[in-house]
Amino acid sequence: MITLDNVSVTKGGRTILKNISLTIRGKRIGIIGHNGSGKSTFAKLLNGLEECSAGEIRYNSSPIADQKIRELVGFVFQNPDNQIVFPLVEEDIAFGLKKSGLIKSEIEVLVQEYLALFGLSHLNGRLTHELSGGEKQLIALIGVLIMKPQYIVLDEPTTLLDLQNRSMLIKTLKKLEQTLIIVSHDLELMMEMDHIYLIHNNVIFAAGDPKSIIQTYRNLSEC
């Protein structure tokens, strides 16, 4: 359970998020809103990539500052090129495990297990810069999953993907047991969420079931 208590973010005198109070429950959570509404900042707050200017974030009643937040919450960036840092697929997936205490052979076995789990064993030995957009997004996701976080935050995961790669990614997301918090303009994907938050003018404007909240968003978007 993630609780935000009167959270605000201000940068350079500009308010990005204002007085956000909510408790995130459920397995599939969607975050929608117009560009500049504060969605990405909200997502980054959840694993410490951004800090609150005011208020507090708690995980299961404990403040975020008291926890190893990067192990609790994984983050998948919109552009996987911002996340993939090693030239070989297996090296990149293994990166997060370097300080886990596992020996090299154990890490190698885990990497192969995770590639096989998602039907991507054929990518072993491939150069990361040669992968398709969808393959890169999946490798970035596996690099997060292998750390076994309880929550995974994805920022616009389908934006850069063509239809085939989008289908590949969504099929993978449906297999996951972790709680997913997805920021997206992809309203078809958002319709599959359990609960949606609509951020508008830097506040939580509405929250509820996908159908009603997406309709509210459409109404706000009419010129």
BAPAVEX-579754 format. One line per field, with one value per residue (C-alpha): residue in three letters; x, y, z. Coordinates in steps of 0.5 Angstrom, whole numbers. Example, Ala and Ser with C-alpha at 12.3 -4.5 7.8 and 13.67 -1.06 7.14 Angstrom:
<recs>
residu = [Ala; Ser]
X = [25; 27]
Y = [-9; -2]
Z = [16; 14]
</recs>
This chain:
<recs>
residu = [Met; Ile; Thr; Leu; Asp; Asn; Val; Ser; Val; Thr; Lys; Gly; Gly; Arg; Thr; Ile; Leu; Lys; Asn; Ile; Ser; Leu; Thr; Ile; Arg; Gly; Lys; Arg; Ile; Gly; Ile; Ile; Gly; His; Asn; Gly; Ser; Gly; Lys; Ser; Thr; Phe; Ala; Lys; Leu; Leu; Asn; Gly; Leu; Glu; Glu; Cys; Ser; Ala; Gly; Glu; Ile; Arg; Tyr; Asn; Ser; Ser; Pro; Ile; Ala; Asp; Gln; Lys; Ile; Arg; Glu; Leu; Val; Gly; Phe; Val; Phe; Gln; Asn; Pro; Asp; Asn; Gln; Ile; Val; Phe; Pro; Leu; Val; Glu; Glu; Asp; Ile; Ala; Phe; Gly; Leu; Lys; Lys; Ser; Gly; Leu; Ile; Lys; Ser; Glu; Ile; Glu; Val; Leu; Val; Gln; Glu; Tyr; Leu; Ala; Leu; Phe; Gly; Leu; Ser; His; Leu; Asn; Gly; Arg; Leu; Thr; His; Glu; Leu; Ser; Gly; Gly; Glu; Lys; Gln; Leu; Ile; Ala; Leu; Ile; Gly; Val; Leu; Ile; Met; Lys; Pro; Gln; Tyr; Ile; Val; Leu; Asp; Glu; Pro; Thr; Thr; Leu; Leu; Asp; Leu; Gln; Asn; Arg; Ser; Met; Leu; Ile; Lys; Thr; Leu; Lys; Lys; Leu; Glu; Gln; Thr; Leu; Ile; Ile; Val; Ser; His; Asp; Leu; Glu; Leu; Met; Met; Glu; Met; Asp; His; Ile; Tyr; Leu; Ile; His; Asn; Asn; Val; Ile; Phe; Ala; Ala; Gly; Asp; Pro; Lys; Ser; Ile; Ile; Gln; Thr; Tyr; Arg; Asn; Leu; Ser; Glu; Cys]
X = [0; 3; 0; 2; 0; -1; 5; 7; 13; 15; 21; 24; 18; 13; 8; 9; 4; 0; -3; -3; -7; -9; -7; -6; -9; -10; -6; -6; -6; -7; -5; -7; -7; -5; 2; 5; 0; 5; 4; 12; 14; 8; 11; 18; 16; 14; 21; 25; 27; 24; 23; 17; 18; 12; 8; 10; 10; 9; 10; 6; 6; 13; 16; 20; 26; 27; 27; 31; 26; 30; 29; 22; 20; 22; 22; 22; 23; 19; 25; 29; 36; 36; 36; 40; 47; 51; 53; 50; 43; 46; 50; 45; 40; 45; 47; 43; 45; 52; 52; 47; 52; 51; 57; 58; 55; 49; 47; 48; 43; 38; 39; 38; 32; 29; 30; 27; 21; 19; 21; 27; 33; 34; 36; 42; 49; 45; 48; 43; 43; 41; 35; 28; 24; 20; 26; 29; 23; 23; 30; 29; 23; 27; 33; 28; 24; 30; 31; 24; 21; 14; 12; 14; 12; 12; 13; 9; 11; 8; 9; 15; 13; 9; 3; 7; 12; 6; 3; 9; 10; 3; 3; 9; 6; -1; 4; 7; 5; 7; 3; 4; 3; 3; 3; 0; -3; -5; -13; -14; -8; -11; -18; -15; -13; -17; -17; -15; -12; -13; -8; -10; -8; -2; -8; -11; -18; -21; -20; -24; -26; -23; -29; -32; -25; -23; -29; -28; -21; -24; -29; -23; -20; -25; -23]
Y = [0; 7; 13; 20; 25; 32; 32; 38; 39; 46; 48; 54; 58; 53; 49; 42; 38; 41; 38; 30; 26; 19; 11; 7; 0; -5; -9; -5; 3; 8; 15; 20; 27; 33; 34; 38; 36; 33; 26; 24; 28; 24; 17; 19; 21; 14; 11; 17; 20; 26; 29; 32; 40; 38; 33; 25; 19; 12; 5; 0; 6; 7; 14; 13; 15; 9; 4; 2; 5; 3; -5; -4; 0; -1; 4; 3; 10; 12; 11; 5; 8; 12; 6; 1; 2; -4; -6; -14; -16; -20; -15; -10; -15; -17; -10; -9; -15; -13; -11; -17; -21; -27; -30; -29; -36; -35; -28; -31; -37; -32; -27; -34; -36; -29; -28; -35; -33; -28; -32; -28; -33; -31; -24; -27; -25; -19; -12; -8; -2; -7; -9; -6; -1; -6; -11; -5; -4; -11; -11; -5; -8; -15; -11; -8; -15; -19; -14; -17; -11; -10; -5; -3; 4; 5; 12; 12; 5; 5; 12; 10; 3; 1; -4; -10; -8; -5; -12; -15; -11; -11; -18; -19; -14; -18; -24; -20; -21; -14; -8; -4; 4; 6; 13; 13; 17; 10; 10; 3; 1; 5; 2; -5; -2; -3; 4; 11; 18; 24; 29; 36; 43; 39; 36; 30; 32; 25; 18; 12; 6; 7; 8; 14; 17; 17; 20; 26; 26; 27; 32; 36; 35; 38; 45]
Z = [0; -2; 1; -1; 5; 2; -3; -7; -11; -13; -17; -19; -16; -21; -18; -21; -16; -11; -4; -7; -2; -4; -2; -8; -7; -13; -18; -24; -23; -29; -29; -34; -36; -41; -42; -37; -31; -27; -29; -30; -23; -20; -22; -20; -13; -12; -13; -10; -17; -15; -8; -5; -3; 2; 5; 6; 2; 6; 4; 9; 14; 14; 11; 4; 7; 12; 6; 1; -4; -11; -8; -7; -13; -20; -25; -33; -37; -43; -47; -46; -48; -42; -38; -42; -41; -43; -50; -49; -47; -41; -38; -38; -35; -30; -28; -22; -19; -18; -11; -9; -6; -12; -15; -23; -24; -20; -24; -30; -29; -26; -33; -37; -33; -34; -41; -42; -38; -43; -49; -50; -50; -57; -55; -51; -54; -58; -58; -54; -59; -65; -61; -64; -59; -56; -55; -52; -47; -45; -43; -39; -36; -34; -32; -26; -25; -24; -18; -15; -13; -10; -15; -22; -24; -32; -35; -42; -44; -51; -53; -58; -60; -66; -66; -66; -61; -57; -57; -55; -49; -46; -47; -42; -37; -37; -34; -28; -21; -18; -17; -24; -24; -31; -33; -40; -46; -49; -47; -49; -45; -39; -40; -37; -31; -24; -22; -25; -23; -27; -26; -28; -27; -22; -17; -17; -21; -21; -19; -20; -25; -32; -36; -32; -31; -38; -40; -35; -39; -46; -43; -41; -47; -52; -55]
</recs>
